[in-house]
Amino acid sequence: MIFILILGLLFIILAIQFRRGKWSRLIAGNTFGDRPKEEVDKAAKTVSNLLIYIGLEFIISYFLDVFTKKGAKISLIGLIPIIIYAFYMIFVYLKAYLKNEI
């Protein structure tokens, strides 16, 4: 279970670095070589928002599991917005890809 806490802290660190405009090459599917800096920053901010949420979810899940034994069941409720957001982003980027905007 300590792995969940470490992973949550790692996600928060990555999110901070993405928000600062650093480490953008770590984003999956990175083809930013010929993109303007504004597009790179927008993508990094989007990934940063998601990583902050997931990192906080992991940290909260860890402490809920340590202090209450129902932590795993309670933290599943927090995963619903992540799943909805992930499907939304897949839809948006797929739509843009099909229109050849990406």
N, C-alpha and C positions, 0 to 999 in steps of 0.2 A: 504494500500500500504506500510505502514511502516513495516508490517510483512515480505514483500519481502526483505527489507533491513536487518532486523534482521536475517532472514534465511540465506541470503548471507554471513553475518559476521560469523554466526555459522558454516557454511560450510568451510569458510576459516580457522577458529580456528581448526576444526576437521582435515582439510587437513594438517595443520602445525604439529599437534600432531601425525598423522599417519606417516608423513615424518620423524619425530624424533624417530619413533619406539615405541611410546607410544599408548595406547588405542586400540591396534590391536584387542582386544576382541569385539569391537563394530562393526566390519565388519560382514555383514550378511553372514550366512553360515559358520561361523568360526569353523573350525575343526583343529585348529593349535596345539592341544595338543601334537601330536606325530610328528609334522613336524619340520625340521631343521629351525634355525633362518633365514637363507638366503631366504627360500621360504616365510616365514612370511613377511620379509622385502620387498620382491618383490611384494607380493599381496598388502601390505600397500602402497607402492609407486604408484601402479596402481590406487588404490582407491583415493589416495591423488591427483594425477594429475586430475582425473575426478572431484573431489570436488572443487579444485581450479578453474577449468574452470566454473563449475556451479555456484559457489559462486560469481565469477567476473561477470558472465552473469546476475545474480540476482541484484547485486549492480548497474551495468550499466543500466539494465532495470528500476530500481527504479529512477535513476537520469534522464534518458531519459523521463520517464513519468512525473517527476516533472517539468522539464524545457520545454519539448515539449509534446503535447498531443497525439503524434503518437508513443510514446515509446513502447507500447505493440506490435504494428505491426512491428516496427523495430527490437525488440528483438526476434521475432520469427525466424528471419534469423539466429541468433546465436544458436538456438536450433537444427538446422539441423546437425551440426557436433556432437553434443551430441547424437542424435538419431543414427547416423551412427556408432559412436564409441560403443554405447551400443549394437547394433546388432552384431557388429564385436566381442565384448567380449563374448557375449552369444554364438556365433558360435564357438569361440576358446575353451571356457570352456566345451561346450557340446561335441565337438569333443574329447577333452581330457578325458572327463568323459566316453564316449563310448569306448575309448581305455583303460579304467581303469587306467589312469595315475594320476587321482586326488584321 
